[in-house]
Amino acid sequence: MTSECRACRAGLEHCHGALIHHAYLRAECTEDGCATPDGVHALHLDCSAVGCACDPVSSGAVSAHRVG
């Protein structure tokens, strides 16, 4: 058994961090210095899921994500 993930063992470009999508800002990764493209992240989160300050729902505005 190995402690490496499948993508690491296969030599695929990927990131172990989560990509947080903001309503009006660029997406950001939870891994410091991440330079991988958005599409290779396995975990994508909406900023409202992490309590982001730019979350339009908490400010009373209409959601830019067209939900809620």
TISEVEX-817609 format. One record per residue (C-alpha): y, x, z; residue in three letters; residue number from 1. Coordinates in Angstrom, 2 decimals. Layout:
# TISEVEX-817609
> py_px_pz_res_n
> Y_X_Z_Ala_NUM
...
# end
This chain:
# TISEVEX-817609
> py_px_pz_res_n
> 0.00_0.00_0.00_Met_1
> 3.52_1.21_-0.76_Thr_2
> 6.92_0.39_0.69_Ser_3
> 8.56_0.36_-2.76_Glu_4
> 9.32_-2.93_-4.49_Cys_5
> 7.71_-3.80_-7.84_Arg_6
> 10.87_-3.02_-9.80_Ala_7
> 11.13_0.41_-8.15_Cys_8
> 7.49_1.19_-8.97_Arg_9
> 8.00_0.06_-12.58_Ala_10
> 11.20_2.11_-12.95_Gly_11
> 13.31_-0.95_-13.79_Leu_12
> 17.06_-1.07_-13.27_Glu_13
> 17.71_-3.39_-10.34_His_14
> 19.54_-3.74_-7.03_Cys_15
> 18.25_-4.61_-3.57_His_16
> 21.56_-6.21_-2.61_Gly_17
> 22.75_-9.78_-3.02_Ala_18
> 25.41_-10.67_-5.59_Leu_19
> 28.07_-12.97_-4.13_Ile_20
> 29.88_-15.15_-6.68_His_21
> 33.43_-16.05_-5.72_His_22
> 35.39_-19.05_-7.00_Ala_23
> 38.33_-17.10_-8.43_Tyr_24
> 37.38_-13.43_-7.99_Leu_25
> 34.81_-11.06_-9.48_Arg_26
> 31.31_-11.15_-8.08_Ala_27
> 30.56_-8.51_-5.46_Glu_28
> 27.34_-6.89_-4.34_Cys_29
> 26.35_-6.40_-0.70_Thr_30
> 25.16_-2.85_-1.48_Glu_31
> 27.87_-0.18_-1.21_Asp_32
> 28.61_1.53_-4.52_Gly_33
> 26.44_-0.80_-6.61_Cys_34
> 27.06_-0.31_-10.32_Ala_35
> 24.22_-2.40_-11.75_Thr_36
> 25.08_-5.33_-14.05_Pro_37
> 25.22_-8.83_-12.55_Asp_38
> 22.08_-9.95_-14.36_Gly_39
> 19.75_-7.43_-12.71_Val_40
> 20.34_-8.68_-9.18_His_41
> 17.44_-10.74_-7.85_Ala_42
> 19.54_-12.64_-5.32_Leu_43
> 22.70_-14.56_-6.29_His_44
> 24.75_-16.40_-3.66_Leu_45
> 27.75_-18.70_-3.84_Asp_46
> 30.59_-17.45_-1.63_Cys_47
> 30.53_-20.70_0.35_Ser_48
> 27.00_-19.79_1.52_Ala_49
> 28.37_-16.74_3.34_Val_50
> 31.56_-18.36_4.68_Gly_51
> 33.96_-16.51_2.39_Cys_52
> 37.70_-16.94_2.96_Ala_53
> 38.25_-17.83_-0.71_Cys_54
> 35.86_-20.78_-0.35_Asp_55
> 37.85_-23.76_-1.71_Pro_56
> 35.74_-26.27_0.24_Val_57
> 36.87_-24.95_3.62_Ser_58
> 40.52_-25.04_2.51_Ser_59
> 40.27_-28.68_1.39_Gly_60
> 40.70_-27.91_-2.32_Ala_61
> 38.42_-29.13_-5.06_Val_62
> 35.48_-26.78_-5.64_Ser_63
> 35.84_-24.44_-8.60_Ala_64
> 32.04_-24.46_-8.82_His_65
> 32.05_-28.19_-9.63_Arg_66
> 29.83_-29.05_-6.66_Val_67
> 30.61_-31.19_-3.66_Gly_68
# end
